[in-house]
């Protein structure tokens, strides 16, 4: 039995079980007697798991931007059993379409593989939520597209010195009513040789909030 990043693998059986580890300290190794909560089965321990750590229902999510932060966010959403689309462009999109999303988690000393749906431009598909993960200087150029995307919830991820203005613009030009939130994710490193090199502590986290007030608990969840 091998434990790797919340997945129990049974060598030779072609089967793994996605679990939540009930450990008081995320950084410690599992030991005999530690408890696990089984939440799904996978056919391939190294691939994204559609039956992974699910919430109450599957979400249809779009991640706009496939840098290190967007790639890790995509991996987490796939791992949780969501229907994930990743928007990337150029040669990086071609690599992801051909080889899938490969992330080397440096501190955890493991590699993961996911196969999100890939697109190069926004489509007319309805998404439950959209994460825009771009550098601040690039975000302004996306506002018209984010206004028109078919989703009731948009999260702008990253440092943002013009958050209120961007929220106001999107809501004034949106094709459908939208909630606009802002997130910060502590993930870093770079892309290299067809894969993402990712540095994070534990499972990583994202802080999400509104410009002037906290969103309702149901929306934030």
C-alpha positions in Angstrom: 0.0 0.0 0.0 1.5 3.3 -1.1 0.2 6.7 0.1 0.8 9.6 -2.3 -0.9 12.9 -1.9 -4.3 11.8 -0.7 -4.5 8.7 -3.0 -4.1 5.1 -1.8 -2.5 3.0 -4.5 -2.7 -0.8 -4.6 0.3 -1.9 -6.7 -0.5 -4.5 -9.4 -4.3 -4.0 -9.0 -4.7 -1.0 -11.3 -6.9 0.6 -8.7 -6.6 3.5 -6.3 -8.9 5.1 -3.7 -9.1 8.9 -3.4 -9.2 9.8 0.3 -9.3 12.7 2.7 -6.6 12.2 5.3 -7.8 12.8 8.9 -4.5 14.1 10.2 -4.0 16.9 12.6 -0.8 18.0 10.9 -0.9 18.1 7.1 2.9 17.9 7.0 3.3 14.6 8.9 3.4 11.2 7.3 0.5 8.8 7.8 1.1 6.1 10.4 -0.6 2.9 11.4 -3.9 3.7 13.0 -4.5 6.9 11.2 -8.0 7.2 9.9 -9.1 7.7 6.3 -12.3 8.7 4.6 -12.8 7.0 1.2 -14.6 9.2 -1.3 -14.0 7.7 -4.7 -12.3 5.2 -7.0 -9.8 5.9 -9.8 -8.7 3.6 -12.5 -5.3 5.3 -12.9 -3.5 6.5 -9.8 -1.4 9.0 -11.7 -4.2 10.7 -13.6 -6.9 13.2 -12.7 -9.7 11.5 -10.9 -13.3 12.3 -11.9 -14.5 10.5 -8.8 -12.1 12.2 -6.4 -12.7 14.4 -3.4 -16.2 15.6 -4.4 -18.3 18.2 -2.7 -22.1 18.1 -2.7 -22.2 18.2 -6.5 -19.9 18.4 -9.6 -19.1 21.9 -10.8 -18.5 22.9 -14.4 -15.5 25.2 -14.1 -13.4 27.2 -16.5 -9.8 28.2 -15.6 -8.7 31.1 -17.8 -4.9 31.0 -17.8 -2.5 28.1 -17.7 0.5 29.4 -15.8 1.7 27.8 -12.6 -1.2 29.1 -10.5 -3.8 28.3 -13.1 -2.4 24.9 -13.7 -2.3 23.9 -10.0 -5.9 25.2 -9.6 -6.9 23.1 -12.6 -5.3 20.0 -11.0 -7.1 20.6 -7.7 -10.5 21.1 -9.4 -9.9 17.9 -11.5 -8.9 16.0 -8.3 -12.1 17.1 -6.6 -14.1 15.5 -9.4 -15.2 18.6 -11.3 -15.8 19.1 -15.0 -12.8 21.4 -15.8 -12.0 23.3 -18.9 -8.6 25.1 -19.2 -8.0 28.0 -21.6 -4.5 28.2 -22.9 -2.9 29.6 -26.1 0.0 29.0 -28.4 2.5 26.2 -28.1 1.7 25.6 -24.5 -1.9 24.8 -25.4 -0.6 22.3 -28.0 1.5 20.7 -25.4 -1.4 20.3 -23.0 -3.7 18.9 -25.7 -1.1 16.4 -26.7 0.4 15.3 -23.4 -2.1 16.5 -20.8 -1.3 18.6 -17.7 1.8 17.3 -15.9 2.8 19.0 -12.6 6.0 18.2 -10.7 5.2 19.1 -7.0 8.7 19.8 -5.8 8.3 19.9 -2.0 6.0 16.8 -2.1 8.3 15.0 -4.5 5.6 13.7 -6.7 4.2 14.2 -10.2 0.5 14.3 -11.2 -1.2 14.1 -14.6 -4.6 15.5 -15.5 -6.6 15.7 -18.7 -8.8 18.8 -18.5 -10.8 19.9 -21.6 -8.7 22.4 -23.5 -9.9 25.5 -25.4 -8.0 28.4 -27.0 -10.8 31.0 -27.0 -13.9 31.5 -24.9 -16.9 29.5 -26.0 -20.6 29.7 -25.3 -20.7 26.8 -22.8 -22.4 27.5 -19.5 -19.9 27.3 -16.6 -20.9 27.3 -12.9 -17.8 29.5 -12.2 -14.8 31.0 -14.0 -11.4 31.6 -12.5 -9.3 34.2 -14.4 -5.7 33.6 -13.5 -3.6 36.2 -15.3 -1.0 38.8 -14.4 -2.4 42.1 -13.2 -1.2 44.0 -16.3 -3.0 41.4 -18.5 -6.3 41.3 -16.6 -7.7 44.6 -18.0 -7.5 43.2 -21.5 -9.8 40.3 -20.5 -12.6 42.3 -19.0 -14.8 42.3 -22.1 -14.4 38.5 -22.5 -15.1 37.9 -18.8 -18.2 40.1 -19.1 -19.5 38.0 -21.9 -18.7 34.5 -20.5 -21.7 32.4 -19.7 -21.3 32.1 -16.0 -22.9 33.6 -12.9 -19.6 33.7 -10.9 -16.2 35.1 -11.9 -13.1 34.9 -9.6 -10.2 37.2 -10.5 -7.1 35.5 -9.1 -3.9 37.4 -8.2 -2.7 40.8 -6.9 -5.1 43.4 -8.1 -4.7 47.2 -7.6 -7.9 48.0 -9.5 -10.3 45.5 -8.1 -13.3 47.8 -7.7 -13.0 49.2 -11.2 -12.8 45.7 -12.7 -15.8 44.5 -10.7 -17.8 47.5 -11.8 -16.8 47.1 -15.5 -17.7 43.4 -15.6 -21.1 43.9 -13.9 -21.9 46.9 -16.2 -21.2 45.0 -19.4 -22.2 41.4 -18.5 -24.5 39.4 -20.7 -25.9 37.5 -17.6 -26.0 38.7 -13.9 -22.6 38.0 -12.3 -21.0 37.9 -8.9 -17.4 39.0 -9.1 -15.0 37.8 -6.4 -11.2 38.1 -5.9 -8.8 35.4 -4.9 -5.2 34.9 -3.9 -3.4 31.6 -4.2 0.0 30.9 -2.7 1.6 28.8 -5.5 4.7 29.5 -7.5 7.6 28.4 -9.6 7.7 28.0 -13.4 6.9 26.0 -16.6 9.7 23.9 -18.0 10.2 21.1 -20.6 6.5 20.5 -21.2 5.5 20.4 -17.5 4.8 22.7 -14.6 7.2 22.9 -11.7 5.1 23.8 -8.7 6.1 24.9 -5.1 3.4 24.9 -2.5 2.9 24.2 1.2 0.6 21.4 2.1 -2.4 21.2 -0.2 -2.2 24.9 -1.0 -5.0 27.3 -0.4 -6.9 30.2 -2.0 -8.3 33.1 -0.1 -11.5 34.5 -1.7 -13.5 37.6 -0.9 -15.4 40.5 -2.3 -14.2 44.1 -2.7 -16.5 45.7 -0.1 -18.0 42.7 1.7 -17.7 39.0 2.2 -19.8 36.8 -0.2 -22.5 34.6 1.3 -21.2 31.4 2.7 -23.0 29.3 0.0 -21.4 31.3 -2.8 -17.9 31.2 -1.2 -18.1 27.5 -0.7 
